[in-house]
Amino acid sequence: MHWANKAGRKLVNAGAGRWQARVDKQPATQLMSRMPLHSAGLFKHLPLNWQPWQRIGHWPNTAQERSSVTYTWKLPTAAKGSERMEVMLLGNRDFALQGAKLISRQSRCLSSRCSKDKQVARLLLIDLNKGVKQLSFTTAPLSGSLRDALYEGESRHLALVEKRPHWLAASGRPKDWEPAEVTLNDRNGTPLWRKKEITRRAATAGLGSLVGVSRGQESSLTGMLARRGSTRSGAC
């Protein structure tokens, strides 16, 4: 799940409150923001001002193929009814929404060619209901070929040889490969990324999705530059 305030409407405080997740009735104790690189194909335009992804990093042992997933956000104060959000929700086509009114929905695929059998996400436009203190979305996780398409290429260092998995050396990377240290400035010399994190000025300007909100955001500009890598003998 991924979300942003809709321009021109009252802002939802991204720093207040906290997202929680449940799989069926079991709490998911670990949420993470790192997503497969193919998730960038869900957006037709650069997703500026979007908050980090919320994704279940550790599934309960009781989870099954048909389990339901619920994301819940407890607002710090009751909604005034004028707040509008955009939400990118990955999962089954069927979903339930509580605490808000659905204004519009668009189906999204991992590429611009989007047929019904390749839809993996919904782009939702919602208005929070006046007085609510909790917002929740319930859906089912991706399964089968749709899940495989999202993660395609994420484990290409594995090969199945005689029905057993074998590790393969990463092509073109020496054994002592490490991510490159990245420093970014704008054309005027203003720092955008320093010391493995986005600068306050860049974050305030809404450049998080472009520059990167964390070092592990591989789809960001700094993430792509860091993948050039370095070795102990110097930069590549």
ZILINNOR-V198224 format. One record per backbone hydrogen bond with DSSP energy under -0.5 kcal/mol. NH is the residue of the N-H (numbers start at 0). CO is the residue of the C=O. Records with the same first field share a line. If there is no record, write none. Layout:
BEGIN
NH->CO ; CO
END
This chain:
BEGIN
1->87
3->85
4->48
5->83
8->5
9->81
12->10
13->11
15->12
19->71
20->27
21->69
22->25
23->21 ; 67
25->22
27->20
28->26
31->54
37->149
38->35
39->36
40->37
41->38
42->39
47->45
48->205
49->46
50->2
53->0
54->31 ; 52
56->29
57->29
62->59
66->63
68->138
69->21
70->136
71->19
72->134
73->17
74->72 ; 132
78->131
83->9
84->125
85->3
86->123
87->1
88->86 ; 121
89->87
90->119
91->139
95->137
97->135
100->126
102->100 ; 124
103->124
105->122
107->120
113->111
114->112
117->114
118->115
119->107
120->107
121->88
122->105
123->86 ; 121
124->103
125->84 ; 123
126->100
127->82
128->98
130->78
131->128
134->72
135->97
136->70
137->95
138->68
139->93
140->66
145->142
146->142
147->143
148->144
149->145
150->146
151->148
153->150
155->152
157->154
158->165
160->158 ; 163
161->159
163->160
165->158
167->156
172->169
173->171
176->173
177->229
179->225
183->192
185->189
188->185
191->183
192->183
193->196
196->193
198->191
202->198
203->199
204->200
205->202
206->201
210->206
211->206 ; 207
216->213
217->215
219->216
220->209
221->210
223->219
224->220
225->221
226->222
227->224
228->225
229->177
230->233
233->230
235->228
END
